[in-house]
Amino acid sequence: MTSKFVLKLHEYEKAVNQRDNLIEDLTTSLQQALASRDAALAQIKVLSNSLESSTEQNGIDDKVEVVINFLSNLIFFLIIIHLK
């Protein structure tokens, strides 16, 4: 009876050690996954900010172009009026 008890105790200890190793592996995998997610989110944020900045710059460029075209047309119109 004592040898059965010792055998069962060893089996239990082995199972507990396997469980602990599995928990460690899962914890490591989770930490790596979270780090990868954080890195991906940081890259997305940088790209998003870059795109937003680019879009804002394009908006400014478009407005400047409209003003330049308006002034060019105005100058052309004033020259034509002055020549008449």
trRosetta pair geometry for C-beta under 8 A, 3 or more apart (Angstrom, degrees):
i j d omega theta_ij theta_ji phi_ij phi_ji
1 4 5.8 -52 -152 33 35 112
1 5 6.5 36 151 -20 66 105
2 5 5.5 -53 -149 35 35 114
2 6 6.3 34 153 -19 67 104
3 6 5.6 -50 -145 37 34 111
3 7 6.2 38 153 -21 65 106
4 7 5.6 -55 -147 38 30 113
4 8 6.2 30 154 -17 65 106
5 8 5.8 -55 -147 38 29 110
5 9 6.2 33 152 -23 64 107
6 9 5.5 -52 -147 35 31 115
6 10 6.5 32 153 -19 64 104
7 10 5.8 -54 -150 35 30 110
7 11 6.5 31 151 -18 64 105
8 11 5.5 -53 -147 37 34 113
8 12 6.2 36 152 -22 66 105
9 12 5.6 -52 -148 35 30 113
9 13 6.4 32 152 -19 64 105
10 13 5.6 -51 -144 37 32 111
10 14 6.3 35 153 -21 64 105
11 14 5.6 -53 -148 36 30 113
11 15 6.4 31 152 -19 64 105
12 15 5.7 -54 -149 36 31 111
12 16 6.4 32 152 -19 65 105
13 16 5.6 -53 -147 36 32 112
13 17 6.3 32 153 -19 65 105
14 17 5.7 -55 -149 37 30 111
14 18 6.4 32 152 -19 64 105
15 18 5.6 -52 -148 36 32 112
15 19 6.4 35 151 -21 64 104
16 19 5.6 -52 -150 35 32 114
16 20 6.3 33 151 -20 65 105
17 20 5.6 -51 -146 36 33 112
17 21 6.3 33 154 -18 65 104
18 21 5.7 -54 -147 37 31 111
18 22 6.3 32 153 -20 64 106
19 22 5.7 -56 -149 37 30 112
19 23 6.3 32 152 -20 65 105
20 23 5.6 -51 -148 35 32 113
20 24 6.5 34 152 -19 64 104
21 24 5.6 -52 -149 35 33 112
21 25 6.4 33 152 -18 65 105
22 25 5.7 -53 -147 37 32 112
22 26 6.2 30 155 -17 66 107
23 26 5.8 -56 -144 40 29 110
23 27 6.1 33 154 -23 64 107
24 27 5.6 -54 -146 35 29 113
24 28 6.4 29 155 -18 64 105
25 28 5.8 -56 -150 36 30 110
25 29 6.3 28 153 -17 65 108
26 29 5.6 -54 -145 39 32 112
26 30 6.2 34 154 -21 65 106
27 30 5.7 -54 -147 36 29 112
27 31 6.4 30 154 -19 63 105
28 31 5.8 -54 -148 35 30 111
28 32 6.4 29 154 -17 64 106
29 32 5.8 -56 -149 38 31 110
29 33 6.2 32 153 -20 66 107
30 33 5.6 -54 -145 37 31 112
30 34 6.2 31 156 -18 65 106
31 34 5.8 -54 -146 37 30 110
31 35 6.3 31 154 -19 64 106
32 35 5.7 -54 -146 36 31 111
32 36 6.3 32 154 -18 65 105
33 36 5.7 -54 -148 37 31 111
33 37 6.3 33 152 -20 64 106
34 37 5.5 -51 -146 36 32 113
34 38 6.3 33 154 -20 65 104
35 38 5.7 -53 -147 36 31 111
35 39 6.4 31 153 -18 64 105
36 39 5.7 -55 -148 37 31 111
36 40 6.3 31 154 -19 65 106
37 40 5.7 -56 -148 37 30 110
37 41 6.2 30 154 -19 66 106
38 41 5.7 -53 -145 37 31 111
38 42 6.3 34 153 -21 64 104
39 42 5.7 -52 -149 34 31 113
39 43 6.5 31 152 -17 64 104
40 43 5.7 -54 -150 37 33 111
40 44 6.3 35 151 -20 66 105
41 44 5.5 -51 -146 36 33 113
41 45 6.3 36 153 -22 65 103
42 45 5.7 -52 -149 34 31 113
42 46 6.5 32 152 -18 64 103
43 46 5.7 -52 -148 36 34 111
43 47 6.2 30 155 -15 66 107
44 47 5.8 -57 -146 42 30 109
44 48 6.0 33 154 -23 66 109
45 48 5.6 -53 -143 37 28 113
45 49 6.3 28 157 -17 64 106
46 49 5.9 -56 -148 38 28 109
46 50 6.2 29 152 -20 63 108
47 50 5.5 -55 -146 37 31 114
47 51 6.2 31 155 -18 66 106
48 51 5.8 -54 -146 38 29 110
48 52 6.2 30 154 -19 64 107
49 52 5.6 -53 -144 38 30 112
49 53 6.2 32 155 -19 65 106
50 53 5.8 -54 -147 37 28 110
50 54 6.2 29 153 -19 63 107
51 54 5.5 -54 -145 37 31 113
51 55 6.2 33 154 -20 65 106
52 55 5.7 -53 -146 36 30 112
52 56 6.4 31 153 -19 64 104
53 56 5.7 -53 -148 36 31 111
53 57 6.3 30 153 -18 65 106
54 57 5.7 -55 -148 37 31 110
54 58 6.3 33 152 -20 65 104
55 58 5.6 -51 -146 35 31 112
55 59 6.4 36 151 -22 63 103
56 59 5.5 -52 -153 33 32 115
56 60 6.6 32 150 -17 65 103
57 60 5.6 -53 -150 36 35 111
57 61 6.2 37 150 -20 67 105
58 61 5.5 -52 -145 37 33 113
58 62 6.3 37 154 -22 65 103
59 62 5.7 -51 -148 33 29 112
59 63 6.5 28 153 -17 63 105
60 63 5.7 -56 -150 37 33 110
60 64 6.3 33 152 -19 66 105
61 64 5.7 -54 -147 36 31 112
61 65 6.3 34 153 -21 65 106
62 65 5.7 -54 -150 35 31 113
62 66 6.5 33 152 -21 64 103
63 66 5.6 -50 -150 33 34 112
63 67 6.5 32 152 -17 65 104
64 67 5.7 -55 -150 37 33 110
64 68 6.2 33 152 -19 67 106
65 68 5.7 -53 -145 37 31 112
65 69 6.3 31 156 -18 65 106
66 69 5.8 -55 -148 38 29 110
66 70 6.3 31 153 -21 64 107
67 70 5.6 -54 -147 36 31 112
67 71 6.3 27 156 -16 66 106
68 71 5.9 -56 -145 39 29 107
68 72 6.2 32 154 -22 65 106
69 72 5.6 -53 -145 35 30 113
69 73 6.3 28 156 -16 64 106
70 73 5.9 -58 -150 39 28 108
70 74 6.2 29 151 -21 65 108
71 74 5.4 -53 -144 37 33 114
71 75 6.2 34 156 -19 67 103
72 75 5.9 -54 -148 36 29 109
72 76 6.3 30 152 -19 63 107
73 76 5.5 -53 -146 38 32 114
73 77 6.1 34 154 -21 65 106
74 77 5.6 -54 -147 37 30 112
74 78 6.2 28 154 -17 65 107
75 78 5.7 -55 -145 39 30 110
75 79 6.3 33 154 -21 64 104
76 79 5.8 -54 -150 34 29 111
76 80 6.5 28 153 -18 63 106
77 80 5.8 -56 -150 36 31 110
77 81 6.3 29 153 -17 65 107
78 81 5.6 -52 -144 38 33 111
78 82 6.1 33 155 -20 66 108
79 82 5.7 -57 -145 38 29 111
79 83 6.2 28 156 -20 65 107
80 83 5.8 -55 -146 35 29 109
80 84 6.8 33 154 -27 62 101
81 84 6.0 -53 -156 23 32 111
